[in-house]
Amino acid sequence: MVKTATFLALVILVTSLCPCSFAQSLDQSYYQKIVPAANNAKALELQRLETAALNKPEEIDNYYDLAKAFAPTSERVWAIVYAEAYCSHTSDAKRFLEISSLMGKVYESSLIYKSDNNATISFMQVAEIDHASGRVPFEMNFEISIAYGFKDYNRFKNLSIATIHDIRINQLRVWKEKKLPDHGLIDWLQQVSDAGMLEAYDYWLLQNFRPAEYAVWSTKNNVKLSEFLTWRKTHQFDLTKKNFHRLYSISASP
């Protein structure tokens, strides 16, 4: 569906196709827009969770709750961000597998195969933007970089861990080539990639999305997996750099 020759054209196309809503404030209206059926209690809880996570980023259980809270909304990009922050730090095996499955389903619900060479990419519909700086929001850059970097939309049918891994490789490449703004999630993925661990990380992270696929891969790549599990003992998503938080990204100076 998204076919362009230049990055600028893609920005224009995605912006025109996506019914995005831009707000300037940090008030509750954002949460009321994205919560299904405008459930006021859920909107308030989502606002509370994001504020708590920003104020105390080291409390990882907040990211578990945020990933689950954002997943059923139109703003699935934030489910991915908070899920990766959580999975990088948790020692709760049961919850890790729950979020592993959730992440895959978020990609699956955002990368929709329609027919040959026809697909929909939708990770967000509402973004808060600082009109003074004129910056394109992270959410939009996230979606655009996937659309621009991944061309084989036929693979969105029966989405696999391998497909998601390829998407993330291409997304990182586009982010770097187009010099898009720094963001905590992208910085983390680039760190993993630079260490040669991205394939093992993605399969480990998404193992409960396609358990059979993961079982086959891990059997064939036991050394890669072992090296990654050793590496991650001393390397984790940096929660002290708050620029991966949605509230931080919309309130920080340009």
C-alpha atoms as one frame of an Amber mdcrd trajectory, in Angstrom:
protein
   0.000   0.000   0.000   2.829   2.373   0.833   4.924   2.771  -2.314   7.227
   5.783  -2.666  10.551   6.694  -4.219  11.753   9.115  -1.576  11.587   9.428
   2.185   9.903  12.823   1.935   7.201  11.377  -0.280   6.677   8.611   2.245
   6.301  11.113   5.085   3.646  12.938   3.080   1.876   9.716   2.111   1.770
   8.198   5.579   0.673  11.505   7.069  -2.128  11.836   4.538  -3.317   8.235
   4.900  -3.170   8.070   8.694  -6.001   9.870  10.516  -3.510  11.244  13.032
  -4.604  13.649  15.712  -2.048  16.094  17.094  -2.348  17.679  20.525  -0.104
  20.171  22.279  -0.920  19.481  25.905  -0.145  16.681  28.372  -3.672  16.556
  29.739  -6.058  13.620  29.883  -7.487  14.229  26.413  -4.763  12.090  24.817
  -5.715   9.061  26.900  -9.417   9.610  26.298  -8.768   9.556  22.553  -6.878
   6.263  22.519  -8.724   4.150  25.103 -11.416   1.953  23.497 -14.942   3.214
  24.076 -13.543   6.283  25.850 -13.442   4.447  29.166 -12.630   7.229  31.622
 -11.335   4.903  34.351  -8.917   3.218  31.948  -7.812   6.594  30.626  -7.008
   7.777  34.135  -5.139   4.564  34.926  -3.053   4.818  31.743  -2.171   8.410
  32.595  -1.195   7.354  36.119   0.986   4.501  34.855   2.878   6.662  32.371
   3.478   9.374  34.955   4.664   6.814  37.521   7.030   5.194  35.010   8.533
   8.530  34.047   9.041   9.560  37.670  10.471   6.181  38.755  11.872   4.536
  35.616  13.600   1.778  37.578  10.291   0.251  38.707   9.979  -2.273  35.897
   6.513  -3.581  36.719   5.107  -0.294  35.438   6.315  -1.261  31.948   4.519
  -4.592  32.174   1.289  -2.751  32.927   1.944  -0.124  30.245   2.656  -2.687
  27.538  -0.609  -4.438  28.296  -2.530  -1.159  28.522  -1.288   0.232  25.196
  -1.607  -3.026  23.220  -5.396  -2.802  22.635  -5.239   0.893  21.708  -4.436
   2.475  18.363  -1.028   3.496  19.801   0.547   0.033  19.657   4.003   1.493
  19.116   4.130   2.294  22.839   3.234  -1.282  23.723   6.407  -2.311  21.889
   8.567   0.324  23.572   7.406  -0.497  27.086   7.425  -4.249  26.436  11.085
  -4.181  25.436  11.965  -2.107  28.480  10.195  -4.668  30.663  11.582  -7.823
  29.041  15.136  -6.544  29.220  14.983  -6.362  33.020  12.403  -8.787  34.354
  13.261 -12.052  36.088   9.614 -13.143  36.132   9.541 -15.987  33.576   5.755
 -16.208  33.420   5.286 -12.503  32.777   8.166 -12.479  30.297   6.437 -15.148
  28.197   3.166 -13.221  28.424   4.779 -10.045  27.098   6.753 -12.022  24.503
   3.479 -13.279  23.060   1.903  -9.829  23.379   4.710  -8.172  21.404   4.299
 -10.551  18.495   0.554  -9.978  18.480   1.124  -6.214  18.471   3.252  -6.522
  15.343   0.694  -8.899  13.848  -2.180  -6.478  14.430  -0.156  -3.554  13.049
   1.242  -5.211   9.901  -1.824  -6.450   8.070  -1.655  -8.453   4.839  -4.518
  -7.694   2.470  -3.464  -9.105  -0.877  -0.321  -9.429  -2.993   1.662  -6.193
  -2.648  -1.116  -4.635  -0.595  -0.687  -4.211   3.151  -1.567  -1.834   5.955
   1.002  -0.541   8.438  -0.562   1.099  11.485   1.201   1.456  14.831  -0.314
   4.824  15.760  -3.107   7.291  15.036  -2.724   9.915  17.757   0.444  11.834
  18.590   1.255  14.803  20.785   3.585  17.220  19.047   5.499  20.287  20.158
   4.453  22.835  17.556   7.265  25.165  18.608   9.924  22.667  17.493   8.012
  21.221  14.553   9.489  17.779  15.193   7.906  14.709  13.672   6.806  12.565
  16.647   8.661   9.330  17.398   5.489   7.331  16.743   5.319   8.568  13.171
   9.046   8.064  12.565   8.659   4.519  13.876   5.857   3.739  11.445   7.476
   5.513   8.497  10.825   3.788   8.973   9.137   0.383   8.859   7.171   1.261
   5.739  10.218   2.725   4.030  12.618  -0.026   5.029  10.539  -3.152   4.552
   9.313  -3.762   1.003   8.198  -7.406   0.959   4.699  -6.794   2.265   3.604
 -10.283   1.177   5.446 -11.562   4.245   2.932  -9.813   6.488   0.719 -12.836
   5.774   1.341 -15.465   8.450   3.801 -13.166  10.214   6.817 -14.938  11.686
   9.643 -14.098  14.073  11.961 -14.152  11.053   9.837 -11.528   9.295   9.732
  -9.276  12.352  13.500  -9.647  12.713  14.020  -8.559   9.090  11.675  -5.621
   9.628  13.698  -4.483  12.631  16.983  -4.786  10.723  15.617  -2.605   7.927
  14.085  -0.152  10.371  17.444   0.402  12.072  19.103   0.882   8.694  16.560
   3.523   7.655  16.759   5.268  11.029  20.516   5.607  10.640  20.486   6.550
   6.954  17.847   9.248   7.437  19.450  10.487  10.672  16.179  10.336  12.567
  16.168  11.662  16.167  17.634   9.650  19.019  15.240   7.476  20.981  15.849
   5.056  23.823  14.377   2.031  22.035  16.290   2.657  18.809  19.506   3.282
  20.764  19.029  -0.044  22.545  18.347  -1.975  19.346  21.392  -0.389  17.725
  23.517  -1.441  20.698  22.271  -5.020  20.369  22.852  -4.943  16.608  26.370
  -3.526  16.947  27.196  -6.409  19.289  26.032  -8.883  16.635  23.215 -10.071
  18.891  20.063  -8.799  17.166  18.978 -12.101  15.654  19.349 -13.967  18.951
  17.728 -11.087  20.832  14.684 -10.963  18.555  14.118 -14.713  18.705  14.560
 -14.713  22.482  12.284 -11.691  22.858   9.516 -13.074  20.626   9.885 -16.749
  21.537   6.336 -17.138  22.851   4.774 -15.521  19.773   5.746 -18.476  17.600
   6.995 -21.165  20.031   7.469 -23.815  17.337   9.513 -21.447  15.169  11.612
 -20.465  18.173  12.208 -24.118  19.090  13.540 -24.893  15.606  15.722 -21.767
  15.542  17.144 -22.287  19.051  18.056 -25.898  18.267  19.976 -24.821  15.176
  21.469 -21.718  16.810  22.280 -22.883  20.325  25.683 -21.158  20.316  24.191
 -17.808  19.226  21.535 -18.045  21.909  24.036 -18.975  24.600  26.315 -16.086
  23.646  23.394 -13.668  23.772  22.190 -14.887  27.176  25.710 -14.378  28.522
  25.958 -10.931  26.909  22.618  -9.733  28.303  23.787 -10.343  31.870  25.844
  -7.152  31.535  23.794  -5.332  28.876  20.229  -4.133  29.323  17.813  -1.506
  28.039  18.943   1.649  29.875  16.003   2.822  31.958  17.914   5.819  33.327
  17.815   7.506  29.911  14.220   8.627  29.986  14.049   9.493  26.290  12.179
   6.258  25.562   9.178   7.454  27.608   6.326   8.986  25.639   5.844  11.753
  28.216   9.542  12.599  28.133   9.680  12.737  24.343   6.815  15.220  24.072
   8.025  17.503  26.874  11.791  17.594  26.245  13.382  20.595  24.592  14.179
  20.151  20.861
